[in-house]
Amino acid sequence: MNKNLRILKKNTNFAAVFAHMDTIIDLDKLELGVHQFDFQLDDAYIQSIEKTELLGGTIQAKAKVVLRPNDLELTIKAQGKVQVTCDRCLDPMDIVVDEEDEMEVEEGAKSLDLSWLAYELIIVNLPLVHSHQPGGCNPQMDKLLQDHLCSSADDPDTIG
């Protein structure tokens, strides 16, 4: 089943789906040369993706496609904010995104899904640990964590 049809069946946010479809570029219809594409990934698009670690966000993205007779160069730049869950207190938190990368395109590809490629660029470059700055976590959860921390004197497995 076509990926876009699958999204249409599961997702009732048709605006996000159709906005996403506008970022699918048919390479056979592009003329040789440089092509620029500007688009936005918003909460609706992010929420239309199943099993994402992102809660939402607003990302301005730009894609530059350089099409040559035997070659394709793709550069994507993504700037904005995404929202994730803090690993420490479990509250939502914002992460600033400012990424740019040249991306590989599968040989023989007939189309590019620019919104998906921008999303992947963001996901791959997120920090491994998502946590608020010191003092920024939910105070109630922070207190619970402090109450349950082990010190080396409390831990019977600690050597020394």
C-alpha positions in Angstrom: 0.0 0.0 0.0 1.3 3.5 -0.8 2.8 5.3 2.2 0.6 8.4 1.6 -2.6 6.3 1.4 -1.7 4.6 4.7 -1.3 8.0 6.3 -4.7 9.1 4.9 -6.4 6.1 6.4 -4.9 6.5 9.9 -4.7 10.2 10.2 -7.7 12.6 10.3 -5.5 15.7 10.0 -5.7 16.0 6.2 -4.0 19.4 6.2 -0.8 17.8 7.5 -1.0 15.0 5.0 -1.6 17.3 2.0 1.1 19.7 3.1 3.5 16.7 3.4 2.5 15.6 -0.2 3.6 19.0 -1.5 7.2 18.2 -0.3 7.4 15.0 -2.4 9.4 15.9 -5.4 9.1 14.0 -8.7 12.7 13.9 -9.9 11.7 13.0 -13.5 9.8 16.3 -13.7 12.8 18.5 -12.6 14.9 20.1 -15.2 18.7 20.0 -14.9 20.0 22.8 -12.6 19.5 24.1 -9.1 16.2 23.9 -7.4 15.2 25.4 -4.0 12.3 24.2 -1.8 11.2 25.9 1.3 8.7 24.2 3.6 7.7 23.8 7.3 7.4 20.9 9.6 4.8 21.7 12.3 3.0 19.9 15.1 0.5 18.4 12.7 3.1 16.8 10.5 5.2 15.5 13.5 2.1 14.1 15.1 1.2 12.3 11.8 4.3 10.2 12.2 3.8 7.0 14.2 6.2 6.2 17.0 8.2 9.4 17.0 10.1 10.7 20.0 9.1 14.2 19.1 6.0 15.7 20.7 5.8 18.6 18.3 7.7 21.5 16.9 8.0 24.2 14.3 10.9 23.7 11.8 11.6 25.9 8.9 13.4 23.7 6.3 15.1 24.5 3.0 16.2 21.9 0.5 18.6 22.6 -2.4 18.6 20.0 -5.2 21.3 20.2 -7.9 20.3 18.0 -10.7 23.1 17.1 -13.3 22.9 14.6 -16.2 24.4 11.8 -14.1 24.4 13.2 -10.6 22.1 14.6 -7.9 23.2 16.7 -4.9 20.8 17.3 -2.1 21.4 19.6 0.9 18.8 20.1 3.6 18.8 22.8 6.3 16.4 22.7 9.2 16.0 25.4 11.8 13.5 25.8 14.6 12.4 24.1 17.8 11.2 20.6 18.6 9.5 19.4 21.7 10.6 16.1 23.4 10.1 14.5 26.8 12.7 15.3 29.5 14.4 12.0 30.5 14.7 13.3 34.0 11.3 14.8 35.0 9.2 13.5 32.1 7.8 17.0 31.3 7.9 18.4 27.8 11.0 20.4 26.9 12.1 22.3 23.8 15.3 21.6 21.9 16.6 24.2 19.4 17.4 22.7 16.0 19.9 24.2 13.6 21.2 21.5 11.2 22.4 21.4 7.7 23.7 18.3 5.8 24.3 16.9 2.4 22.2 13.8 2.0 22.7 10.7 0.0 20.0 9.9 -2.6 19.5 6.3 -3.6 20.7 5.7 -7.1 17.8 5.5 -9.5 15.4 7.3 -7.1 12.4 8.7 -8.9 11.2 11.0 -6.1 12.3 12.7 -2.9 10.2 13.1 0.2 11.8 16.3 1.5 9.7 16.5 4.7 10.8 13.0 5.7 14.4 13.7 4.9 14.3 16.9 7.0 12.6 14.9 9.9 15.4 12.3 9.7 18.1 15.0 9.8 16.5 16.4 13.0 16.1 13.0 14.7 19.6 11.9 13.9 21.1 15.1 15.4 19.1 15.2 18.6 21.2 14.8 21.8 21.2 11.3 23.2 20.0 12.6 26.6 17.1 15.0 26.8 17.1 17.0 30.0 16.3 20.5 31.2 19.1 22.8 32.2 19.9 22.5 36.0 16.9 23.9 37.9 14.6 23.6 34.9 13.0 20.3 35.7 9.5 19.9 37.3 10.2 20.8 41.0 7.9 18.0 42.3 9.6 15.3 40.2 13.0 16.7 41.1 12.2 16.4 44.8 11.0 12.8 44.3 14.3 12.0 42.5 16.4 13.6 45.2 14.5 11.6 47.9 15.3 8.4 46.1 18.9 8.9 45.2 21.4 6.5 46.7 24.6 7.9 48.2 27.8 5.8 48.3 27.3 5.3 52.0 23.8 3.9 51.4 24.9 1.5 48.7 26.2 -1.8 50.0 27.8 -2.7 46.6 30.1 0.4 46.7 33.7 -0.4 47.3 35.8 1.9 49.3 
